[in-house]
Amino acid sequence: MDILVFIGRILFAVLFLSSGVNHLTQTKAMAGYVSSRVPVAVPAAPTVLGSGILLLAGALSILLGIWADLGALLVVVFLIPTALLMHPFWKEPEAETRQLEMIMFFKDIALAGAALMLIAFFSYAGHELGLTITGPLFDIN
């Protein structure tokens, strides 16, 4: 089972690792996108940099098994606001754009659900789970 969980952690984390790197290396372009999507005045560049750090920290935590439950929580903290602020499909007048934003919204929500399950899984398995550097930070048994 340990190897299956490890492979799952790799597959789950790779999306957030690549996204975090993009946030940090293409900050200007991503800040422009944030500014175009979020109607309220948010400091786009610091938000993109902060979310990039959040993504990298969460993904590396899950991947390496260092307080992986905390890493999964960081991913949830990124995904829920992103789904609500960046992909409000209900506001889109065009059917094609609305469909694309709906897919992105529910992808983020589904990934947040998976990350919440990871929090519970890591907390429940605790130190019994192999191929991790530390046990969980949280004890929610």
Phi, psi and omega per residue, in radians:
M1 nan -0.626 -3.090
D2 -0.972 -0.764 -3.095
I3 -1.185 -0.630 3.096
L4 -1.134 -0.734 3.111
V5 -1.135 -0.712 3.124
F6 -1.100 -0.784 3.098
I7 -1.090 -0.725 3.083
G8 -1.068 -0.708 3.103
R9 -1.093 -0.719 3.120
I10 -1.088 -0.862 -3.098
L11 -1.108 -0.655 3.128
F12 -1.219 -0.753 -3.032
A13 -1.278 -0.488 -3.027
V14 -1.050 -0.643 3.103
L15 -1.067 -0.789 -3.080
F16 -1.330 -0.538 3.046
L17 -1.113 -0.873 -3.115
S18 -1.146 -0.662 3.109
S19 -1.163 -0.719 3.102
G20 -1.088 -0.748 3.090
V21 -1.078 -0.742 3.106
N22 -1.092 -0.687 3.102
H23 -1.056 -0.659 -3.073
L24 -1.496 -0.442 -3.094
T25 -1.744 -0.329 -3.132
Q26 -2.211 0.793 -3.034
T27 -1.033 -0.772 -3.067
K28 -1.092 -0.821 3.140
A29 -1.133 -0.736 -3.127
M30 -1.212 -0.603 3.092
A31 -1.123 -0.660 3.064
G32 -1.084 -0.716 3.104
Y33 -1.133 -0.759 3.111
V34 -1.040 -0.797 -3.137
S35 -1.060 -0.595 -3.133
S36 -1.341 -0.395 -3.060
R37 -1.714 -0.590 -3.044
V38 -1.723 2.041 -3.049
P39 -1.272 -0.331 -3.139
V40 -1.529 2.759 -3.109
A41 -1.362 1.731 3.036
V42 -1.997 2.528 3.068
P43 -1.242 1.704 -2.938
A44 -1.086 -0.835 -3.074
A45 -1.108 -0.830 3.075
P46 -1.105 -0.584 3.107
T47 -1.135 -0.751 3.127
V48 -1.140 -0.774 3.114
L49 -1.108 -0.774 3.121
G50 -1.087 -0.746 3.135
S51 -1.206 -0.551 3.069
G52 -1.116 -0.755 3.101
I53 -1.141 -0.736 3.106
L54 -1.036 -0.804 3.125
L55 -1.105 -0.806 -3.140
L56 -1.114 -0.762 3.135
A57 -1.091 -0.799 3.136
G58 -1.119 -0.807 -3.110
A59 -1.147 -0.754 3.124
L60 -1.148 -0.653 3.101
S61 -1.070 -0.808 3.118
I62 -1.151 -0.836 -3.087
L63 -1.056 -0.849 -3.060
L64 -1.457 -0.270 -3.111
G65 1.297 0.639 3.055
I66 -1.868 1.816 -3.040
W67 0.819 0.953 -3.068
A68 -1.042 -0.472 3.083
D69 -1.155 -0.676 3.071
L70 -1.155 -0.720 3.093
G71 -1.032 -0.736 3.111
A72 -1.130 -0.642 3.089
L73 -1.126 -0.710 3.094
L74 -1.069 -0.669 3.104
V75 -1.121 -0.734 3.101
V76 -1.085 -0.740 3.140
V77 -1.071 -0.527 3.062
F78 -1.370 -0.808 -2.944
L79 -1.212 -0.729 -3.063
I80 -1.122 -0.918 3.094
P81 -1.097 -0.606 3.121
T82 -1.095 -0.780 3.121
A83 -1.045 -0.814 -3.071
L84 -1.257 -0.703 -3.051
L85 -1.550 -0.623 -3.028
M86 -1.666 -0.350 -3.065
H87 -2.284 0.877 3.135
P88 -1.350 1.382 -3.048
F89 -1.016 -0.483 -3.102
W90 -1.179 -0.229 3.137
K91 -1.681 -0.110 -3.044
E92 -1.436 2.177 -3.139
P93 -1.359 -0.563 -3.107
E94 -1.478 2.351 -3.076
A95 -1.073 -0.738 -3.097
E96 -1.160 -0.788 3.106
T97 -1.147 -0.713 3.110
R98 -1.048 -0.738 3.134
Q99 -1.118 -0.768 3.127
L100 -1.096 -0.801 3.138
E101 -1.160 -0.584 3.087
M102 -1.130 -0.746 3.098
I103 -1.058 -0.810 -3.129
M104 -1.139 -0.704 3.117
F105 -1.051 -0.904 -3.086
F106 -1.260 -0.455 3.009
K107 -1.098 -0.827 3.127
D108 -1.105 -0.723 3.127
I109 -1.133 -0.745 3.134
A110 -1.128 -0.726 3.102
L111 -1.138 -0.631 3.076
A112 -1.124 -0.695 3.076
G113 -1.092 -0.735 3.098
A114 -1.116 -0.702 3.121
A115 -1.149 -0.652 3.065
L116 -1.102 -0.684 3.081
M117 -1.147 -0.622 3.081
L118 -1.103 -0.695 3.098
I119 -0.995 -0.853 -3.137
A120 -1.132 -0.735 -3.125
F121 -1.086 -0.868 -3.134
F122 -1.127 -0.671 3.123
S123 -1.154 -0.729 -3.122
Y124 -1.217 -0.820 -3.091
A125 -1.238 -0.576 3.091
G126 0.927 -2.338 -3.088
H127 -1.318 -0.148 3.115
E128 -1.251 -0.410 -3.115
L129 -1.321 2.127 -3.132
G130 -1.437 3.053 3.081
L131 1.083 0.591 3.010
T132 -2.198 2.756 3.131
I133 -1.497 -0.709 3.099
T134 -2.219 2.924 2.969
G135 -1.419 -3.018 -3.141
P136 -1.248 2.717 3.038
L137 -1.417 -0.666 -3.072
F138 -1.727 2.540 3.035
D139 -2.062 1.708 -3.080
I140 -1.954 0.389 3.133
N141 -1.106 nan nan
